[in-house]
Amino acid sequence: MSAPTSNPTSGGRAPAAGVRFDTPETGATSPGDQGFDALAAWELNPKVALRPEPFGALLYHFGTRKLSFLKNLTVVGIVQSLADHDSAEAALASAGITPAQRPLYVQALTTLADSGMITRRAA
């Protein structure tokens, strides 16, 4: 498994651990106000389309019209596998994420949750 390839930068964008947002804020309330909990069950938001690309993937949210780029194939795999696991923590373990790598991937998932790209699964 590879480690995330980008570092956070300033300028109003949130590129945490291979996640880059290139669209301006729409003024809508954040769908991720629920907070990210790695022990909870998560899934790709049903309003989000994921399109694999050679660099990673494009995520498009049909509700907010937000476009996101995942520039890390491991993050793409984790996002795609979230629905198959009881928790985000289980998805990270299944992807072979080490304890040293875990904070970067949790940060990426937190960013995706805060933007509404992934949502908690109903119990």
N, CA, C and O atoms as a printed pandas DataFrame, in Angstrom:
     atom_number atom_name residue_name chain_id  residue_number  x_coord  y_coord  z_coord
0              1         N          MET        A               1    0.836   -1.171    0.000
1              2        CA          MET        A               1    0.000    0.000    0.000
2              3         C          MET        A               1    0.883    1.237    0.000
3              4         O          MET        A               1    1.949    1.245    0.616
4              5         N          SER        A               2    0.454    2.253   -0.671
5              6        CA          SER        A               2    1.239    3.469   -0.732
6              7         C          SER        A               2    0.720    4.486    0.277
7              8         O          SER        A               2   -0.451    4.467    0.654
8              9         N          ALA        A               3    1.600    5.359    0.698
9             10        CA          ALA        A               3    1.213    6.436    1.600
10            11         C          ALA        A               3    0.627    7.572    0.784
11            12         O          ALA        A               3    0.879    7.663   -0.417
12            13         N          PRO        A               4   -0.152    8.440    1.417
13            14        CA          PRO        A               4   -0.704    9.572    0.690
14            15         C          PRO        A               4    0.400   10.391    0.030
15            16         O          PRO        A               4    1.514   10.490    0.544
16            17         N          THR        A               5    0.065   10.975   -1.119
17            18        CA          THR        A               5    1.081   11.642   -1.928
18            19         C          THR        A               5    1.091   13.155   -1.817
19            20         O          THR        A               5    1.986   13.795   -2.370
20            21         N          SER        A               6    0.136   13.750   -1.130
21            22        CA          SER        A               6    0.138   15.201   -1.046
22            23         C          SER        A               6    0.061   15.645    0.400
23            24         O          SER        A               6   -0.444   14.926    1.262
24            25         N          ASN        A               7    0.563   16.829    0.649
25            26        CA          ASN        A               7    0.536   17.400    1.984
26            27         C          ASN        A               7   -0.444   18.554    2.002
27            28         O          ASN        A               7   -0.657   19.206    0.980
28            29         N          PRO        A               8   -1.052   18.817    3.171
29            30        CA          PRO        A               8   -1.971   19.947    3.247
30            31         C          PRO        A               8   -1.260   21.252    2.904
31            32         O          PRO        A               8   -0.097   21.452    3.256
32            33         N          THR        A               9   -1.979   22.138    2.210
33            34        CA          THR        A               9   -1.448   23.450    1.867
34            35         C          THR        A               9   -2.447   24.504    2.285
35            36         O          THR        A               9   -3.605   24.196    2.565
36            37         N          SER        A              10   -2.010   25.726    2.326
37            38        CA          SER        A              10   -2.926   26.805    2.667
38            39         C          SER        A              10   -3.637   27.278    1.410
39            40         O          SER        A              10   -3.354   26.807    0.308
40            41         N          GLY        A              11   -4.562   28.215    1.585
41            42        CA          GLY        A              11   -5.245   28.776    0.431
42            43         C          GLY        A              11   -6.709   28.421    0.383
43            44         O          GLY        A              11   -7.345   28.608   -0.653
44            45         N          GLY        A              12   -7.275   27.909    1.477
45            46        CA          GLY        A              12   -8.702   27.641    1.504
46            47         C          GLY        A              12   -9.097   26.290    0.947
47            48         O          GLY        A              12  -10.288   25.987    0.868
48            49         N          ARG        A              13   -8.165   25.497    0.572
49            50        CA          ARG        A              13   -8.490   24.167    0.074
50            51         C          ARG        A              13   -8.094   23.143    1.111
51            52         O          ARG        A              13   -7.279   23.424    1.989
52            53         N          ALA        A              14   -8.669   21.950    1.016
53            54        CA          ALA        A              14   -8.400   20.918    2.011
54            55         C          ALA        A              14   -7.851   19.668    1.349
55            56         O          ALA        A              14   -8.612   18.729    1.118
56            57         N          PRO        A              15   -6.548   19.615    1.029
57            58        CA          PRO        A              15   -5.995   18.477    0.310
58            59         C          PRO        A              15   -5.506   17.361    1.219
59            60         O          PRO        A              15   -4.560   16.660    0.858
60            61         N          ALA        A              16   -6.103   17.173    2.363
61            62        CA          ALA        A              16   -5.613   16.225    3.356
62            63         C          ALA        A              16   -5.467   14.828    2.791
63            64         O          ALA        A              16   -6.424   14.244    2.281
64            65         N          ALA        A              17   -4.267   14.303    2.889
65            66        CA          ALA        A              17   -3.957   12.915    2.560
66            67         C          ALA        A              17   -4.463   12.497    1.192
67            68         O          ALA        A              17   -5.101   11.453    1.056
68            69         N          GLY        A              18   -4.190   13.280    0.206
69            70        CA          GLY        A              18   -4.554   12.884   -1.150
70            71         C          GLY        A              18   -5.928   13.327   -1.575
71            72         O          GLY        A              18   -6.377   12.938   -2.653
72            73         N          VAL        A              19   -6.617   14.118   -0.786
73            74        CA          VAL        A              19   -7.932   14.614   -1.142
74            75         C          VAL        A              19   -7.776   16.090   -1.481
75            76         O          VAL        A              19   -7.241   16.858   -0.681
76            77         N          ARG        A              20   -8.239   16.490   -2.660
77            78        CA          ARG        A              20   -8.126   17.880   -3.065
78            79         C          ARG        A              20   -9.478   18.390   -3.524
79            80         O          ARG        A              20  -10.145   17.745   -4.333
80            81         N          PHE        A              21   -9.884   19.535   -3.017
81            82        CA          PHE        A              21  -11.146   20.142   -3.403
82            83         C          PHE        A              21  -10.843   21.367   -4.243
83            84         O          PHE        A              21  -10.106   22.250   -3.804
84            85         N          ASP        A              22  -11.399   21.435   -5.444
85            86        CA          ASP        A              22  -11.104   22.530   -6.352
86            87         C          ASP        A              22  -12.296   23.403   -6.670
87            88         O          ASP        A              22  -12.235   24.202   -7.604
88            89         N          THR        A              23  -13.378   23.275   -5.925
89            90        CA          THR        A              23  -14.538   24.096   -6.210
90            91         C          THR        A              23  -14.736   25.098   -5.084
91            92         O          THR        A              23  -14.409   24.793   -3.937
92            93         N          PRO        A              24  -15.260   26.280   -5.371
93            94        CA          PRO        A              24  -15.506   27.260   -4.319
94            95         C          PRO        A              24  -16.649   26.804   -3.421
95            96         O          PRO        A              24  -17.461   25.962   -3.804
96            97         N          GLU        A              25  -16.698   27.365   -2.243
97            98        CA          GLU        A              25  -17.781   27.054   -1.316
98            99         C          GLU        A              25  -19.115   27.469   -1.935
99           100         O          GLU        A              25  -19.211   28.511   -2.583
100          101         N          THR        A              26  -20.126   26.658   -1.733
101          102        CA          THR        A              26  -21.437   26.952   -2.308
102          103         C          THR        A              26  -22.335   27.662   -1.324
103          104         O          THR        A              26  -23.421   28.113   -1.690
104          105         N          GLY        A              27  -21.897   27.770   -0.066
105          106        CA          GLY        A              27  -22.726   28.425    0.932
106          107         C          GLY        A              27  -23.717   27.479    1.583
107          108         O          GLY        A              27  -24.426   27.882    2.506
108          109         N          ALA        A              28  -23.788   26.242    1.136
109          110        CA          ALA        A              28  -24.701   25.270    1.733
110          111         C          ALA        A              28  -24.156   24.830    3.081
111          112         O          ALA        A              28  -22.951   24.900    3.325
112          113         N          THR        A              29  -25.042   24.378    3.950
113          114        CA          THR        A              29  -24.579   23.863    5.230
114          115         C          THR        A              29  -23.833   22.571    4.994
115          116         O          THR        A              29  -24.134   21.824    4.062
116          117         N          SER        A              30  -22.866   22.316    5.837
117          118        CA          SER        A              30  -22.013   21.140    5.656
118          119         C          SER        A              30  -22.758   19.861    6.010
119          120         O          SER        A              30  -23.274   19.737    7.120
120          121         N          PRO        A              31  -22.823   18.890    5.063
121          122        CA          PRO        A              31  -23.476   17.633    5.357
122          123         C          PRO        A              31  -22.708   16.823    6.390
123          124         O          PRO        A              31  -23.259   15.880    6.958
124          125         N          GLY        A              32  -21.445   17.167    6.650
125          126        CA          GLY        A              32  -20.620   16.392    7.555
126          127         C          GLY        A              32  -20.651   16.888    8.986
127          128         O          GLY        A              32  -19.750   16.569    9.761
128          129         N          ASP        A              33  -21.666   17.663    9.362
129          130        CA          ASP        A              33  -21.731   18.189   10.711
130          131         C          ASP        A              33  -21.820   17.099   11.765
131          132         O          ASP        A              33  -21.648   17.367   12.954
132          133         N          GLN        A              34  -22.085   15.885   11.342
133          134        CA          GLN        A              34  -22.205   14.776   12.266
134          135         C          GLN        A              34  -20.857   14.375   12.856
135          136         O          GLN        A              34  -20.832   13.676   13.869
136          137         N          GLY        A              35  -19.753   14.783   12.274
137          138        CA          GLY        A              35  -18.427   14.418   12.760
138          139         C          GLY        A              35  -18.031   13.028   12.293
139          140         O          GLY        A              35  -18.879   12.163   12.073
140          141         N          PHE        A              36  -16.740   12.833   12.146
141          142        CA          PHE        A              36  -16.248   11.546   11.682
142          143         C          PHE        A              36  -15.865   10.680   12.871
143          144         O          PHE        A              36  -15.129   11.118   13.754
144          145         N          ASP        A              37  -16.358    9.470   12.892
145          146        CA          ASP        A              37  -16.044    8.488   13.923
146          147         C          ASP        A              37  -15.569    7.234   13.210
147          148         O          ASP        A              37  -16.348    6.575   12.521
148          149         N          ALA        A              38  -14.297    6.901   13.369
149          150        CA          ALA        A              38  -13.723    5.746   12.667
150          151         C          ALA        A              38  -14.344    4.428   13.100
151          152         O          ALA        A              38  -14.229    3.428   12.390
152          153         N          LEU        A              39  -14.998    4.411   14.255
153          154        CA          LEU        A              39  -15.626    3.173   14.724
154          155         C          LEU        A              39  -17.044    3.004   14.193
155          156         O          LEU        A              39  -17.664    1.959   14.393
156          157         N          ALA        A              40  -17.557    4.027   13.518
157          158        CA          ALA        A              40  -18.900    3.960   12.930
158          159         C          ALA        A              40  -18.836    3.350   11.529
159          160         O          ALA        A              40  -17.777    3.289   10.904
160          161         N          ALA        A              41  -19.999    2.901   11.059
161          162        CA          ALA        A              41  -20.111    2.353    9.702
162          163         C          ALA        A              41  -20.352    3.509    8.728
163          164         O          ALA        A              41  -21.209    4.358    8.973
164          165         N          TRP        A              42  -19.602    3.543    7.628
165          166        CA          TRP        A              42  -19.672    4.603    6.638
166          167         C          TRP        A              42  -19.876    4.024    5.254
167          168         O          TRP        A              42  -19.670    2.830    5.033
168          169         N          GLU        A              43  -20.286    4.879    4.316
169          170        CA          GLU        A              43  -20.434    4.494    2.923
170          171         C          GLU        A              43  -20.299    5.725    2.045
171          172         O          GLU        A              43  -20.407    6.855    2.521
172          173         N          LEU        A              44  -20.064    5.501    0.777
173          174        CA          LEU        A              44  -20.085    6.591   -0.185
174          175         C          LEU        A              44  -21.505    7.140   -0.214
175          176         O          LEU        A              44  -22.466    6.377   -0.302
176          177         N          ASN        A              45  -21.639    8.440   -0.141
177          178        CA          ASN        A              45  -22.954    9.069   -0.157
178          179         C          ASN        A              45  -23.691    8.632   -1.427
179          180         O          ASN        A              45  -23.108    8.663   -2.511
180          181         N          PRO        A              46  -24.958    8.227   -1.312
181          182        CA          PRO        A              46  -25.714    7.819   -2.507
182          183         C          PRO        A              46  -25.829    8.924   -3.564
183          184         O          PRO        A              46  -26.097    8.638   -4.731
184          185         N          LYS        A              47  -25.629   10.181   -3.160
185          186        CA          LYS        A              47  -25.686   11.297   -4.107
186          187         C          LYS        A              47  -24.334   11.582   -4.744
187          188         O          LYS        A              47  -24.179   12.576   -5.453
188          189         N          VAL        A              48  -23.347   10.711   -4.494
189          190        CA          VAL        A              48  -21.995   10.922   -5.003
190          191         C          VAL        A              48  -21.636    9.849   -6.013
191          192         O          VAL        A              48  -21.855    8.660   -5.785
192          193         N          ALA        A              49  -21.085   10.284   -7.123
193          194        CA          ALA        A              49  -20.566    9.358   -8.133
194          195         C          ALA        A              49  -19.042    9.334   -8.007
195          196         O          ALA        A              49  -18.401   10.381   -7.907
196          197         N          LEU        A              50  -18.478    8.139   -8.013
197          198        CA          LEU        A              50  -17.029    7.965   -7.983
198          199         C          LEU        A              50  -16.597    7.433   -9.333
199          200         O          LEU        A              50  -17.070    6.389   -9.782
200          201         N          ARG        A              51  -15.688    8.162   -9.981
201          202        CA          ARG        A              51  -15.178    7.730  -11.286
202          203         C          ARG        A              51  -13.678    7.478  -11.163
203          204         O          ARG        A              51  -12.899    8.416  -10.991
204          205         N          PRO        A              52  -13.272    6.206  -11.251
205          206        CA          PRO        A              52  -11.838    5.901  -11.182
206          207         C          PRO        A              52  -11.077    6.561  -12.328
207          208         O          PRO        A              52  -11.559    6.627  -13.459
208          209         N          GLU        A              53   -9.892    7.042  -12.015
209          210        CA          GLU        A              53   -9.007    7.681  -12.983
210          211         C          GLU        A              53   -7.600    7.147  -12.742
211          212         O          GLU        A              53   -7.329    6.611  -11.667
212          213         N          PRO        A              54   -6.697    7.278  -13.713
213          214        CA          PRO        A              54   -5.327    6.794  -13.521
214          215         C          PRO        A              54   -4.633    7.408  -12.298
215          216         O          PRO        A              54   -3.795    6.757  -11.673
216          217         N          PHE        A              55   -4.976    8.656  -11.954
217          218        CA          PHE        A              55   -4.352    9.327  -10.810
218          219         C          PHE        A              55   -5.028    8.996   -9.496
219          220         O          PHE        A              55   -4.475    9.288   -8.436
220          221         N          GLY        A              56   -6.214    8.393   -9.532
221          222        CA          GLY        A              56   -6.997    8.091   -8.336
222          223         C          GLY        A              56   -8.463    8.018   -8.687
223          224         O          GLY        A              56   -8.934    7.007   -9.208
224          225         N          ALA        A              57   -9.202    9.107   -8.400
225          226        CA          ALA        A              57  -10.633    9.110   -8.724
226          227         C          ALA        A              57  -11.187   10.528   -8.650
227          228         O          ALA        A              57  -10.640   11.406   -7.982
228          229         N          LEU        A              58  -12.290   10.713   -9.359
229          230        CA          LEU        A              58  -13.091   11.929   -9.255
230          231         C          LEU        A              58  -14.337   11.590   -8.455
231          232         O          LEU        A              58  -14.947   10.541   -8.664
232          233         N          LEU        A              59  -14.714   12.467   -7.548
233          234        CA          LEU        A              59  -15.966   12.339   -6.813
234          235         C          LEU        A              59  -16.827   13.530   -7.178
235          236         O          LEU        A              59  -16.363   14.669   -7.119
236          237         N          TYR        A              60  -18.073   13.287   -7.553
237          238        CA          TYR        A              60  -18.986   14.382   -7.859
238          239         C          TYR        A              60  -20.231   14.217   -7.013
239          240         O          TYR        A              60  -20.889   13.178   -7.055
240          241         N          HIS        A              61  -20.554   15.255   -6.239
241          242        CA          HIS        A              61  -21.740   15.250   -5.393
242          243         C          HIS        A              61  -22.864   15.947   -6.149
243          244         O          HIS        A              61  -22.787   17.146   -6.417
244          245         N          PHE        A              62  -23.909   15.195   -6.492
245          246        CA          PHE        A              62  -25.003   15.749   -7.282
246          247         C          PHE        A              62  -25.860   16.732   -6.495
247          248         O          PHE        A              62  -26.556   17.552   -7.092
248          249         N          GLY        A              63  -25.821   16.664   -5.169
249          250        CA          GLY        A              63  -26.598   17.598   -4.351
250          251         C          GLY        A              63  -25.925   18.947   -4.222
251          252         O          GLY        A              63  -26.570   19.984   -4.381
252          253         N          THR        A              64  -24.634   18.944   -3.934
253          254        CA          THR        A              64  -23.904   20.205   -3.721
254          255         C          THR        A              64  -23.154   20.666   -4.962
255          256         O          THR        A              64  -22.661   21.793   -5.010
256          257         N          ARG        A              65  -23.067   19.805   -5.959
257          258        CA          ARG        A              65  -22.312   20.047   -7.194
258          259         C          ARG        A              65  -20.821   20.230   -6.923
259          260         O          ARG        A              65  -20.116   20.896   -7.682
260          261         N          LYS        A              66  -20.359   19.635   -5.842
261          262        CA          LYS        A              66  -18.942   19.730   -5.477
262          263         C          LYS        A              66  -18.165   18.607   -6.170
263          264         O          LYS        A              66  -18.593   17.453   -6.195
264          265         N          LEU        A              67  -17.031   18.973   -6.723
265          266        CA          LEU        A              67  -16.143   18.023   -7.380
266          267         C          LEU        A              67  -14.897   17.868   -6.521
267          268         O          LEU        A              67  -14.292   18.858   -6.110
268          269         N          SER        A              68  -14.519   16.635   -6.253
269          270        CA          SER        A              68  -13.328   16.357   -5.458
270          271         C          SER        A              68  -12.438   15.386   -6.210
271          272         O          SER        A              68  -12.908   14.550   -6.982
272          273         N          PHE        A              69  -11.157   15.515   -5.970
273          274        CA          PHE        A              69  -10.172   14.626   -6.572
274          275         C          PHE        A              69   -9.525   13.800   -5.472
275          276         O          PHE        A              69   -9.035   14.345   -4.484
276          277         N          LEU        A              70   -9.527   12.496   -5.644
277          278        CA          LEU        A              70   -8.765   11.621   -4.759
278          279         C          LEU        A              70   -7.502   11.267   -5.521
279          280         O          LEU        A              70   -7.557   10.618   -6.566
280          281         N          LYS        A              71   -6.368   11.695   -4.997
281          282        CA          LYS        A              71   -5.105   11.495   -5.705
282          283         C          LYS        A              71   -4.276   10.387   -5.066
283          284         O          LYS        A              71   -3.049   10.393   -5.162
284          285         N          ASN        A              72   -4.930    9.453   -4.428
285          286        CA          ASN        A              72   -4.248    8.354   -3.776
286          287         C          ASN        A              72   -5.089    7.100   -3.979
287          288         O          ASN        A              72   -6.235    7.033   -3.533
288          289         N          LEU        A              73   -4.518    6.109   -4.653
289          290        CA          LEU        A              73   -5.280    4.894   -4.971
290          291         C          LEU        A              73   -5.707    4.130   -3.724
291          292         O          LEU        A              73   -6.743    3.465   -3.734
292          293         N          THR        A              74   -4.930    4.214   -2.660
293          294        CA          THR        A              74   -5.303    3.535   -1.421
294          295         C          THR        A              74   -6.548    4.183   -0.825
295          296         O          THR        A              74   -7.442    3.482   -0.352
296          297         N          VAL        A              75   -6.616    5.509   -0.842
297          298        CA          VAL        A              75   -7.803    6.207   -0.342
298          299         C          VAL        A              75   -9.017    5.817   -1.187
299          300         O          VAL        A              75  -10.103    5.595   -0.651
300          301         N          VAL        A              76   -8.836    5.735   -2.489
301          302        CA          VAL        A              76   -9.932    5.327   -3.378
302          303         C          VAL        A              76  -10.431    3.942   -2.976
303          304         O          VAL        A              76  -11.636    3.727   -2.845
304          305         N          GLY        A              77   -9.515    3.012   -2.782
305          306        CA          GLY        A              77   -9.895    1.654   -2.390
306          307         C          GLY        A              77  -10.623    1.618   -1.060
307          308         O          GLY        A              77  -11.589    0.873   -0.897
308          309         N          ILE        A              78  -10.164    2.421   -0.107
309          310        CA          ILE        A              78  -10.821    2.469    1.205
310          311         C          ILE        A              78  -12.236    3.015    1.064
311          312         O          ILE        A              78  -13.177    2.453    1.624
312          313         N          VAL        A              79  -12.390    4.103    0.322
313          314        CA          VAL        A              79  -13.715    4.698    0.128
314          315         C          VAL        A              79  -14.654    3.697   -0.548
315          316         O          VAL        A              79  -15.815    3.568   -0.160
316          317         N          GLN        A              80  -14.149    2.996   -1.551
317          318        CA          GLN        A              80  -14.980    2.016   -2.252
318          319         C          GLN        A              80  -15.351    0.837   -1.353
319          320         O          GLN        A              80  -16.391    0.211   -1.558
320          321         N          SER        A              81  -14.517    0.528   -0.364
321          322        CA          SER        A              81  -14.774   -0.636    0.483
322          323         C          SER        A              81  -15.527   -0.309    1.767
323          324         O          SER        A              81  -15.880   -1.224    2.511
324          325         N          LEU        A              82  -15.783    0.964    2.048
325          326        CA          LEU        A              82  -16.440    1.329    3.301
326          327         C          LEU        A              82  -17.745    0.567    3.527
327          328         O          LEU        A              82  -18.005    0.109    4.640
328          329         N          ALA        A              83  -18.557    0.429    2.498
329          330        CA          ALA        A              83  -19.855   -0.246    2.649
330          331         C          ALA        A              83  -19.709   -1.730    2.959
331          332         O          ALA        A              83  -20.660   -2.359    3.424
332          333         N          ASP        A              84  -18.535   -2.298    2.711
333          334        CA          ASP        A              84  -18.308   -3.721    2.944
334          335         C          ASP        A              84  -17.796   -4.023    4.355
335          336         O          ASP        A              84  -17.590   -5.185    4.706
336          337         N          HIS        A              85  -17.593   -2.982    5.158
337          338        CA          HIS        A              85  -17.011   -3.167    6.484
338          339         C          HIS        A              85  -17.930   -2.600    7.559
339          340         O          HIS        A              85  -18.738   -1.707    7.302
340          341         N          ASP        A              86  -17.789   -3.139    8.771
341          342        CA          ASP        A              86  -18.603   -2.693    9.899
342          343         C          ASP        A              86  -18.221   -1.306   10.394
343          344         O          ASP        A              86  -19.008   -0.655   11.081
344          345         N          SER        A              87  -17.022   -0.848   10.054
345          346        CA          SER        A              87  -16.566    0.469   10.491
346          347         C          SER        A              87  -15.479    0.964    9.539
347          348         O          SER        A              87  -14.911    0.196    8.763
348          349         N          ALA        A              88  -15.208    2.254    9.620
349          350        CA          ALA        A              88  -14.097    2.808    8.845
350          351         C          ALA        A              88  -12.791    2.200    9.334
351          352         O          ALA        A              88  -11.875    1.958    8.547
352          353         N          GLU        A              89  -12.711    1.955   10.632
353          354        CA          GLU        A              89  -11.506    1.343   11.203
354          355         C          GLU        A              89  -11.249   -0.028   10.569
355          356         O          GLU        A              89  -10.102   -0.363   10.271
356          357         N          ALA        A              90  -12.301   -0.820   10.361
357          358        CA          ALA        A              90  -12.159   -2.129    9.722
358          359         C          ALA        A              90  -11.726   -1.982    8.262
359          360         O          ALA        A              90  -10.946   -2.794    7.763
360          361         N          ALA        A              91  -12.222   -0.960    7.581
361          362        CA          ALA        A              91  -11.817   -0.718    6.188
362          363         C          ALA        A              91  -10.338   -0.338    6.127
363          364         O          ALA        A              91   -9.622   -0.777    5.227
364          365         N          LEU        A              92   -9.880    0.469    7.075
365          366        CA          LEU        A              92   -8.461    0.840    7.125
366          367         C          LEU        A              92   -7.596   -0.388    7.380
367          368         O          LEU        A              92   -6.562   -0.567    6.735
368          369         N          ALA        A              93   -8.012   -1.226    8.310
369          370        CA          ALA        A              93   -7.252   -2.441    8.620
370          371         C          ALA        A              93   -7.218   -3.376    7.419
371          372         O          ALA        A              93   -6.184   -3.977    7.125
372          373         N          SER        A              94   -8.331   -3.498    6.733
373          374        CA          SER        A              94   -8.402   -4.368    5.562
374          375         C          SER        A              94   -7.482   -3.876    4.441
375          376         O          SER        A              94   -6.958   -4.672    3.661
376          377         N          ALA        A              95   -7.294   -2.562    4.371
377          378        CA          ALA        A              95   -6.423   -1.982    3.352
378          379         C          ALA        A              95   -4.949   -2.072    3.740
379          380         O          ALA        A              95   -4.076   -1.689    2.961
380          381         N          GLY        A              96   -4.674   -2.572    4.931
381          382        CA          GLY        A              96   -3.296   -2.725    5.369
382          383         C          GLY        A              96   -2.666   -1.440    5.889
383          384         O          GLY        A              96   -1.443   -1.297    5.876
384          385         N          ILE        A              97   -3.486   -0.518    6.341
385          386        CA          ILE        A              97   -2.971    0.747    6.869
386          387         C          ILE        A              97   -2.313    0.489    8.220
387          388         O          ILE        A              97   -2.927   -0.086    9.119
388          389         N          THR        A              98   -1.071    0.915    8.354
389          390        CA          THR        A              98   -0.321    0.716    9.593
390          391         C          THR        A              98   -0.695    1.802   10.609
391          392         O          THR        A              98   -1.242    2.841   10.238
392          393         N          PRO        A              99   -0.398    1.558   11.887
393          394        CA          PRO        A              99   -0.671    2.596   12.889
394          395         C          PRO        A              99    0.019    3.927   12.563
395          396         O          PRO        A              99   -0.535    4.991   12.840
396          397         N          ALA        A             100    1.203    3.879   11.989
397          398        CA          ALA        A             100    1.917    5.111   11.628
398          399         C          ALA        A             100    1.213    5.862   10.493
399          400         O          ALA        A             100    1.241    7.092   10.456
400          401         N          GLN        A             101    0.588    5.137    9.580
401          402        CA          GLN        A             101   -0.115    5.757    8.444
402          403         C          GLN        A             101   -1.527    6.198    8.805
403          404         O          GLN        A             101   -2.090    7.075    8.151
404          405         N          ARG        A             102   -2.100    5.596    9.839
405          406        CA          ARG        A             102   -3.505    5.788   10.179
406          407         C          ARG        A             102   -3.938    7.250   10.272
407          408         O          ARG        A             102   -4.981    7.587    9.713
408          409         N          PRO        A             103   -3.192    8.151   10.952
409          410        CA          PRO        A             103   -3.675    9.535   11.057
410          411         C          PRO        A             103   -3.904   10.220    9.713
411          412         O          PRO        A             103   -4.849   10.998    9.582
412          413         N          LEU        A             104   -3.069    9.954    8.718
413          414        CA          LEU        A             104   -3.257   10.571    7.408
414          415         C          LEU        A             104   -4.536   10.086    6.733
415          416         O          LEU        A             104   -5.258   10.868    6.113
416          417         N          TYR        A             105   -4.809    8.786    6.861
417          418        CA          TYR        A             105   -6.005    8.242    6.228
418          419         C          TYR        A             105   -7.267    8.642    6.976
419          420         O          TYR        A             105   -8.306    8.874    6.357
420          421         N          VAL        A             106   -7.190    8.726    8.301
421          422        CA          VAL        A             106   -8.339    9.207    9.076
422          423         C          VAL        A             106   -8.606   10.669    8.715
423          424         O          VAL        A             106   -9.764   11.075    8.613
424          425         N          GLN        A             107   -7.562   11.455    8.523
425          426        CA          GLN        A             107   -7.732   12.851    8.121
426          427         C          GLN        A             107   -8.422   12.931    6.753
427          428         O          GLN        A             107   -9.302   13.767    6.552
428          429         N          ALA        A             108   -8.028   12.070    5.823
429          430        CA          ALA        A             108   -8.664   12.055    4.498
430          431         C          ALA        A             108  -10.141   11.689    4.614
431          432         O          ALA        A             108  -10.987   12.328    3.989
432          433         N          LEU        A             109  -10.455   10.672    5.405
433          434        CA          LEU        A             109  -11.854   10.260    5.586
434          435         C          LEU        A             109  -12.651   11.345    6.309
435          436         O          LEU        A             109  -13.825   11.559    6.005
436          437         N          THR        A             110  -12.026   12.023    7.257
437          438        CA          THR        A             110  -12.692   13.124    7.954
438          439         C          THR        A             110  -13.045   14.234    6.976
439          440         O          THR        A             110  -14.144   14.787    7.034
440          441         N          THR        A             111  -12.132   14.559    6.087
441          442        CA          THR        A             111  -12.377   15.592    5.076
442          443         C          THR        A             111  -13.529   15.175    4.165
443          444         O          THR        A             111  -14.385   15.991    3.824
444          445         N          LEU        A             112  -13.547   13.911    3.778
445          446        CA          LEU        A             112  -14.640   13.416    2.930
446          447         C          LEU        A             112  -15.969   13.428    3.674
447          448         O          LEU        A             112  -17.002   13.738    3.079
448          449         N          ALA        A             113  -15.965   13.101    4.948
449          450        CA          ALA        A             113  -17.194   13.149    5.746
450          451         C          ALA        A             113  -17.671   14.586    5.908
451          452         O          ALA        A             113  -18.863   14.866    5.774
452          453         N          ASP        A             114  -16.748   15.496    6.196
453          454        CA          ASP        A             114  -17.108   16.903    6.381
454          455         C          ASP        A             114  -17.698   17.518    5.114
455          456         O          ASP        A             114  -18.524   18.427    5.188
456          457         N          SER        A             115  -17.276   17.024    3.958
457          458        CA          SER        A             115  -17.802   17.557    2.696
458          459         C          SER        A             115  -19.027   16.799    2.212
459          460         O          SER        A             115  -19.604   17.145    1.181
460          461         N          GLY        A             116  -19.431   15.765    2.950
461          462        CA          GLY        A             116  -20.624   15.005    2.580
462          463         C          GLY        A             116  -20.389   13.957    1.509
463          464         O          GLY        A             116  -21.348   13.380    0.996
464          465         N          MET        A             117  -19.143   13.698    1.161
465          466        CA          MET        A             117  -18.863   12.692    0.131
466          467         C          MET        A             117  -19.081   11.284    0.672
467          468         O          MET        A             117  -19.497   10.391   -0.066
468          469         N          ILE        A             118  -18.800   11.083    1.964
469          470        CA          ILE        A             118  -19.143    9.820    2.613
470          471         C          ILE        A             118  -20.096   10.151    3.750
471          472         O          ILE        A             118  -20.032   11.236    4.330
472          473         N          THR        A             119  -20.977    9.214    4.065
473          474        CA          THR        A             119  -21.970    9.424    5.118
474          475         C          THR        A             119  -22.038    8.184    6.001
475          476         O          THR        A             119  -21.681    7.082    5.586
476          477         N          ARG        A             120  -22.504    8.391    7.222
477          478        CA          ARG        A             120  -22.709    7.258    8.123
478          479         C          ARG        A             120  -23.799    6.365    7.562
479          480         O          ARG        A             120  -24.796    6.842    7.021
480          481         N          ARG        A             121  -23.595    5.063    7.699
481          482        CA          ARG        A             121  -24.628    4.105    7.303
482          483         C          ARG        A             121  -25.643    3.992    8.427
483          484         O          ARG        A             121  -25.304    4.080    9.607
484          485         N          ALA        A             122  -26.874    3.799    8.043
485          486        CA          ALA        A             122  -27.930    3.578    9.038
486          487         C          ALA        A             122  -27.661    2.274    9.770
487          488         O          ALA        A             122  -27.202    1.301    9.172
488          489         N          ALA        A             123  -27.940    2.259   11.034
489          490        CA          ALA        A             123  -27.666    1.073   11.859
490          491         C          ALA        A             123  -28.547   -0.078   11.546
491          492         O          ALA        A             123  -28.423   -1.136   12.165
